[in-house]
Amino acid sequence: MAKVIPQKDIYNYLYNPSFKGIRGFTAVKDHTINLVTLEDNIKGARLDYNNTPFKITKGIDGISESTGDPDRYFGVINYKVNNPELLSVPDWEATPDSYPYTGRGFTGSKEVILPEFYQNERPFSKGDILKVVDANDGQVSTMFIYDKKMGWLLVE
C-alpha cells in the first residue's frame, strides 16, 4: 500500500510518538506508480479537497485556504496490509462538503482513475518504509525503514 503524507507531517511521523501508525485514505502501491510528483498525486489521488495540507502553488492556490510557498517535499509511506479487516473500500454516502470523495470506491481525474481504500489505524510495523520525495521531480531524497525496537531508521 502507499499512503501520501504532507510535508508538514513528515517530521511528526518520524519523531512524534502520537503519530504511531497509518490511517485514512490509502491506495495500492502498484496503482500509484505513475503518480510521481506532488502535482501528480494531488490530481491522481484527489488531494485537492478543501483545506488540503498539500500545496503546489505560491499564495492562496484556490484549492485550500493555506498561504505561503509551495511544498518542496511530500512523504510516502509504503506498507503491507497485515490485518485485512482494518482495510475497507470507503462507501459511505458522499455529500457536497466531502468533494472530491464520491462514495464509489475510487478517485479520479481526467488522467487517472485510482481505486481507494480506507485504512483504520494500523500501527507501524517492521519493514514499513517512509520516503521523503522532492515535490517537483519525484526523486526520493531520504528514506527511512521502521524497526519495532528502534523506530524509524535512516536508509543510507
Summary of the structure (lengths in Angstrom):
residues: 156
radius of gyration: 15.3
end to end distance: 22.8
largest distance: 45.5
contacts: 423
relative contact order: 0.23
helix: 17%
strand: 32%
